[in-house]
Amino acid sequence: MTASESATVTRLCPTCRATGPVTDDTVCTLWTENGATIEQFRAADCADYLAQHARPQTNLM
């Protein structure tokens, strides 16, 4: 591996234990950590995933 390449590490969600590949029932989140790309699979209805990506509702009226 060269300096321009990064390793990819796959992690399963510790809450829902979803596995890949991504389907209609799973999502994959990606981030970089210590030079490695981390991909984590989650169930689309995983409570941790929903809590992390919940958007506050705003009243537009």
trRosetta pair geometry for C-beta under 8 A, 3 or more apart (Angstrom, degrees):
i j d omega theta_ij theta_ji phi_ij phi_ji
1 5 4.7 -125 -162 83 86 125
1 6 8.0 88 -176 -102 128 13
1 7 6.7 -27 -122 -61 163 86
2 5 5.1 92 52 7 72 101
6 32 7.3 -30 176 -130 163 105
6 35 5.7 -154 -127 163 106 69
6 36 5.7 170 175 -118 99 36
6 37 5.3 105 112 -18 122 90
7 35 7.8 57 28 119 86 85
7 36 4.6 -29 71 -125 90 100
7 37 7.2 -161 95 31 41 73
8 36 7.0 162 -97 -178 20 85
8 37 4.6 -25 -107 74 75 104
8 38 7.7 162 -159 -88 58 20
8 39 6.2 13 -175 -3 104 110
9 36 5.3 41 -8 150 110 132
9 37 7.2 169 22 85 68 50
9 38 5.2 -23 68 -109 98 68
9 39 7.4 173 83 26 47 67
10 20 6.8 -80 -154 -5 135 135
10 39 5.3 -25 -109 72 67 96
10 40 7.5 144 -166 -91 52 39
10 41 7.2 14 -169 -11 99 101
11 38 6.1 3 1 -171 117 101
11 39 7.2 169 26 85 71 44
11 40 4.4 -25 74 -102 97 89
11 41 7.8 -174 88 19 50 67
12 17 5.5 28 155 -145 126 50
12 18 6.4 -178 -156 64 87 50
12 19 6.3 -22 -111 -88 118 62
12 40 7.1 144 -117 -154 8 75
12 41 6.0 -26 -118 58 61 95
13 16 4.8 18 90 44 130 84
13 17 6.4 -108 73 -48 76 21
13 18 5.4 35 24 25 114 92
13 40 6.1 97 -68 167 71 106
13 41 6.6 -107 -15 92 91 53
13 42 4.3 76 -47 -102 143 82
13 43 7.3 -106 45 7 147 72
13 46 5.7 -32 151 -141 168 156
13 48 6.5 172 -166 61 120 132
13 49 7.1 -53 -113 -46 149 104
14 17 7.5 19 -149 -68 19 68
15 42 7.9 24 60 -134 102 102
15 46 5.8 114 90 -165 120 106
15 47 6.4 -119 162 53 148 90
15 48 4.5 156 4 -9 155 127
16 42 5.9 86 50 -156 130 71
16 43 4.3 -117 160 11 152 111
16 46 4.1 -101 -19 -108 143 105
16 47 7.7 152 -56 19 106 72
16 48 7.4 -142 -14 27 98 104
16 49 7.7 -38 3 -8 136 112
18 26 5.1 155 175 -122 132 107
18 41 4.7 -129 106 131 99 93
18 42 5.0 115 33 -153 140 18
18 43 4.4 -176 -74 -44 126 66
18 46 6.7 -88 -21 -61 127 128
19 26 7.6 -77 74 -105 36 154
19 41 5.9 56 -161 96 14 151
20 26 6.8 -180 -110 131 46 155
20 28 6.7 39 -103 -86 108 119
20 39 7.8 32 -68 128 140 122
20 41 4.6 -144 -59 -74 77 147
21 26 7.6 155 119 72 35 140
22 26 5.2 -139 -133 94 51 101
22 27 6.6 38 -134 -129 107 22
22 28 4.9 -83 -73 -17 120 111
22 41 7.1 -150 -78 -122 70 99
23 26 5.2 65 39 24 72 97
24 44 7.4 -38 147 -32 50 149
25 43 6.3 -29 158 -147 84 76
25 44 5.5 -120 -164 4 37 112
26 41 5.5 -4 -178 -169 126 100
26 42 6.6 150 -157 78 74 37
26 43 6.1 -58 -103 -107 66 36
26 44 6.3 -116 -84 -38 13 80
27 41 7.4 155 80 -152 40 53
27 42 5.4 -21 61 64 87 91
27 43 7.9 25 17 122 81 12
27 44 5.5 105 -24 -96 100 67
27 49 6.5 130 58 -163 129 151
28 39 5.4 -3 -175 -172 111 103
28 40 6.9 152 -155 73 60 39
28 41 5.4 -28 -98 -95 78 64
28 42 7.7 162 -90 19 30 74
29 39 7.2 159 79 -153 42 52
29 40 5.1 -16 58 58 92 94
29 42 6.9 23 -5 2 104 119
29 49 7.5 -170 -33 -125 129 101
30 37 6.2 -10 -164 -175 103 99
30 38 6.9 156 -152 81 50 55
30 39 5.2 -17 -97 -99 80 75
30 40 7.9 179 -78 17 36 69
31 37 7.7 163 87 -153 27 57
31 38 5.4 -15 64 57 75 102
32 35 7.1 6 -178 -113 102 10
32 36 7.0 158 -154 78 64 34
32 37 5.8 -39 -97 -98 71 56
32 38 7.2 161 -106 11 17 83
33 36 5.9 -30 70 63 72 85
33 38 5.1 22 14 -21 116 127
42 46 4.3 -85 178 9 108 153
42 48 7.3 -123 -136 75 136 98
42 49 4.4 138 139 -61 155 137
43 46 4.5 129 59 -51 81 89
43 49 7.5 -166 69 14 56 140
44 49 7.6 -110 -154 93 23 150
45 50 7.1 1 -162 -43 41 127
46 49 4.0 74 75 10 108 111
46 50 6.5 176 85 -10 55 85
47 50 5.9 -58 -144 40 29 109
47 51 6.2 30 157 -20 65 109
48 51 5.8 -56 -145 37 29 111
48 52 6.3 25 157 -17 64 109
49 52 5.9 -61 -149 38 28 108
49 53 6.2 -11 166 12 65 115
50 53 6.5 -77 -138 54 24 88
50 54 5.9 50 161 -60 66 94
51 54 6.0 -26 -139 -9 26 117
